[in-house]
């Protein structure tokens, strides 16, 4: 009942950004909701997950998705993790506290569809770092609800691979810097050995290409370093998957543990370079809006 009362009242606040809460998994959870003016009756929904030690508000500042939503007319939710973390299955503070983040995101999706007019065929999730690993977990466990996901500065952990059973086809975008000092592009152990083994970027791409039955040989294009920041982008596109799915792969040469086109939230020495040769938020939305559930 609490979900109905809270989310049924969301639209009464009118356009703009509001802080909301919802009951899920025995906890009150918080999130930012952004509603642009002029939303259609059935609007797409994008859920954006912050990284470890982040917040929903910080994710908005990093990604500037609100400006994209204003132009493209979609609902936008920035949830807050427990202890600034997500239970992505890798021993995070949220997992140690038994937080059901899959249930939380499911509750947000169901309530947004029921009470905010979100289009159930156009539900999208993106995230960075811990939020990226959580996005991968959601792709594996909520594939019946989600049309497409985009993962930045993260891959797949072995537990997500092991848990993946009966995954519905969905479109996946992966974006990763080759010089990420925290989540290694080549897989193995995350910085400080947190969370157990992870797949490499390429192995994660190939896992989804195989699951979606996409064309095994991608089309490849390059984005040169026009910004002069020492980064360049290779884009590999694997179309032709089941139910119209696609896997899209962005490799940021010399890129760090960062959101391309976002702000340099920590010094380069700690997280690596933020590429100015790509706007990740714009690229992610272009990808999302061409994919919906059949």
C-alpha positions in Angstrom: 0.0 0.0 0.0 2.8 2.4 0.8 4.1 2.1 -2.8 0.7 3.0 -4.1 0.3 6.0 -1.9 3.8 7.4 -2.5 4.1 6.8 -6.2 0.5 7.7 -7.0 1.3 11.1 -5.6 4.4 11.7 -7.7 2.8 13.4 -10.7 1.0 15.8 -8.3 4.4 17.5 -7.8 4.4 18.6 -11.4 7.5 18.7 -13.7 10.9 19.0 -12.2 13.0 17.1 -9.7 11.6 15.8 -6.4 13.0 13.6 -3.7 10.8 10.6 -3.0 10.8 7.4 -0.8 9.3 4.0 -1.2 9.0 0.9 0.9 10.9 -2.1 -0.5 12.3 -5.2 1.1 11.4 -4.0 4.6 13.2 -0.7 4.2 12.3 2.8 3.2 14.4 3.6 0.2 15.0 7.1 -1.3 15.4 8.3 -4.9 15.2 11.4 -7.1 12.5 11.5 -9.7 12.8 13.9 -12.6 9.8 14.6 -14.8 10.3 16.9 -17.8 7.5 19.0 -19.1 5.5 17.7 -21.9 5.8 13.9 -21.2 3.8 11.6 -23.4 1.1 9.4 -21.9 3.5 6.4 -22.1 6.9 7.7 -21.4 10.2 5.7 -21.4 11.8 5.3 -18.0 15.5 5.5 -17.4 17.0 4.4 -14.0 20.6 5.5 -13.4 22.6 3.9 -10.6 25.5 5.7 -8.9 28.9 4.2 -8.1 30.3 3.1 -4.7 30.3 6.0 -2.3 28.0 8.0 -4.6 24.4 9.1 -4.3 21.5 9.6 -6.7 22.0 13.3 -6.7 25.7 12.8 -7.5 24.8 10.6 -10.4 22.7 13.3 -11.9 25.6 15.8 -11.6 27.9 13.3 -13.2 25.7 12.4 -16.1 23.6 15.5 -16.9 20.8 13.1 -17.9 18.2 15.7 -16.9 19.1 17.8 -19.9 18.7 14.8 -22.2 15.4 13.9 -20.6 14.1 17.5 -21.2 14.8 17.2 -24.9 13.8 13.5 -25.3 10.9 13.4 -22.9 11.5 10.4 -20.6 11.1 9.8 -16.9 14.3 9.7 -14.9 15.0 8.0 -11.6 18.2 8.3 -9.6 18.0 5.8 -6.7 20.2 5.9 -3.5 22.0 2.8 -2.5 22.2 1.6 1.1 25.5 2.8 2.7 26.2 4.4 -0.7 26.5 0.9 -2.3 24.5 -1.7 -4.2 24.1 -5.4 -3.5 25.6 -6.5 -6.8 26.7 -9.8 -5.3 30.3 -8.9 -4.7 30.4 -8.4 -0.9 29.5 -4.7 -0.8 28.2 -3.1 2.4 24.7 -3.4 1.0 25.1 -7.1 0.5 26.5 -7.6 4.0 23.3 -5.9 5.3 21.1 -8.2 3.2 19.7 -5.4 1.1 17.4 -6.6 -1.7 18.3 -4.2 -4.4 16.9 -6.3 -7.2 13.5 -6.1 -5.3 14.0 -2.3 -4.9 14.5 -1.7 -8.6 11.6 -4.1 -9.4 9.3 -2.1 -7.1 10.4 1.2 -8.7 9.7 -0.2 -12.2 6.3 -1.7 -11.3 5.1 1.5 -9.4 6.4 3.8 -12.1 4.5 1.8 -14.8 1.3 1.6 -12.6 1.2 5.2 -11.3 3.5 7.4 -13.4 2.6 6.3 -16.9 6.0 4.7 -17.7 5.9 2.5 -20.8 6.5 -1.1 -19.7 8.1 -1.9 -23.1 10.7 0.9 -22.7 12.4 0.4 -19.3 16.1 1.1 -19.3 18.9 0.9 -16.6 22.4 2.3 -16.6 25.1 2.6 -14.0 28.8 3.2 -13.3 31.2 1.1 -11.3 29.3 -0.6 -8.4 26.2 0.7 -10.1 27.4 -0.8 -13.4 27.9 -4.2 -11.8 24.4 -3.8 -10.2 23.1 -3.0 -13.7 24.6 -6.3 -14.9 22.9 -8.2 -12.1 19.6 -6.5 -13.0 20.0 -7.5 -16.6 20.4 -11.1 -15.6 17.6 -11.1 -13.0 15.0 -8.6 -14.3 15.4 -9.3 -18.0 11.6 -9.8 -18.2 11.1 -6.1 -17.4 14.1 -4.3 -18.8 14.5 -3.6 -22.5 18.2 -2.5 -22.5 21.0 -1.7 -20.2 24.2 0.4 -20.4 27.2 -0.3 -18.2 30.1 2.2 -17.6 33.4 1.3 -15.9 32.2 -2.1 -15.0 32.1 -5.6 -16.4 30.4 -8.8 -15.1 31.4 -10.5 -11.9 31.6 -14.3 -11.8 28.6 -14.6 -9.4 26.3 -12.8 -11.9 27.4 -15.2 -14.6 26.8 -18.2 -12.3 23.3 -16.9 -11.3 22.2 -16.2 -14.8 19.4 -18.6 -15.7 16.6 -18.1 -18.2 17.8 -14.6 -19.1 15.5 -13.0 -21.7 17.2 -11.3 -24.7 17.9 -7.7 -24.0 20.2 -5.1 -25.6 23.4 -4.2 -23.8 25.9 -1.4 -24.2 29.3 -1.7 -22.5 31.6 1.3 -22.1 35.0 0.9 -20.5 38.4 2.7 -20.4 41.5 0.7 -21.1 43.4 2.5 -18.3 40.7 2.1 -15.6 42.8 1.8 -12.4 39.9 0.4 -10.3 38.0 -2.1 -12.5 40.6 -3.6 -14.8 39.7 -3.7 -18.5 41.4 -7.1 -18.7 39.3 -8.6 -15.8 40.7 -10.4 -12.8 40.6 -8.7 -9.4 39.0 -5.3 -8.7 41.1 -2.7 -6.9 41.9 -3.8 -3.4 40.6 -7.3 -4.3 37.1 -6.1 -3.5 34.3 -8.4 -4.7 36.0 -11.4 -6.1 36.9 -12.2 -9.7 35.4 -10.3 -12.7 35.3 -11.0 -16.4 37.3 -8.9 -18.7 35.5 -6.3 -20.8 35.8 -8.4 -24.0 34.6 -11.5 -22.2 31.5 -9.6 -20.9 30.8 -8.4 -24.5 31.1 -11.9 -25.9 28.9 -13.3 -23.1 26.0 -11.1 -24.2 26.7 -11.5 -27.9 26.3 -15.2 -27.5 23.2 -15.0 -25.2 21.4 -12.6 -27.6 22.7 -14.6 -30.7 23.9 -11.4 -32.3 26.1 -11.4 -35.4 29.5 -12.6 -34.2 31.5 -10.2 -36.3 31.0 -6.5 -35.4 31.0 -3.5 -37.5 33.8 -1.2 -36.2 34.2 2.6 -36.3 36.6 5.0 -34.6 36.2 8.3 -32.9 39.6 10.1 -33.0 41.0 12.3 -30.3 39.6 15.6 -31.5 39.5 16.9 -27.9 43.2 16.5 -27.6 42.9 14.8 -24.2 44.9 11.6 -25.0 41.8 9.4 -25.4 40.2 7.9 -28.5 37.1 5.7 -28.9 36.6 2.4 -30.8 32.9 1.4 -31.3 32.0 -2.2 -32.1 28.4 -3.0 -33.0 26.9 -6.5 -32.8 23.4 -6.2 -34.3 20.9 -8.9 -35.4 20.2 -10.5 -32.0 17.0 -12.3 -30.9 13.9 -10.1 -30.6 15.8 -7.2 -32.2 18.5 -7.1 -29.6 22.0 -5.6 -30.1 25.3 -5.4 -28.2 27.2 -2.2 -28.5 30.8 -1.9 -27.2 32.7 1.4 -26.6 36.4 1.0 -25.8 37.9 4.3 -24.5 41.7 4.1 -25.3 43.5 5.6 -22.3 40.2 6.3 -20.5 39.9 5.8 -16.8 37.2 4.9 -14.2 35.1 7.8 -15.4 32.0 8.8 -17.3 32.9 10.2 -20.7 31.6 13.7 -21.1 31.0 13.9 -17.3 33.1 15.9 -14.8 36.5 14.8 -13.5 35.1 13.8 -10.0 38.5 12.8 -8.6 42.1 13.5 -9.8 43.4 11.7 -12.8 46.0 10.1 -10.6 43.3 8.3 -8.7 40.6 7.4 -11.3 42.2 8.1 -14.7 41.1 10.4 -17.5 37.7 11.5 -18.5 37.3 11.4 -22.2 35.9 14.5 -24.0 35.7 12.7 -27.3 32.4 11.1 -26.3 29.3 12.2 -24.4 28.3 8.9 -22.7 24.9 10.1 -21.7 23.9 11.1 -25.2 25.4 7.9 -26.7 23.5 5.8 -24.1 20.2 7.5 -24.9 20.6 7.1 -28.6 21.2 3.4 -28.0 18.2 3.0 -25.6 15.6 4.7 -27.8 16.1 2.3 -30.6 15.3 -0.7 -28.4 12.1 -1.7 -26.8 10.5 -4.9 -25.6 8.6 -6.8 -28.4 
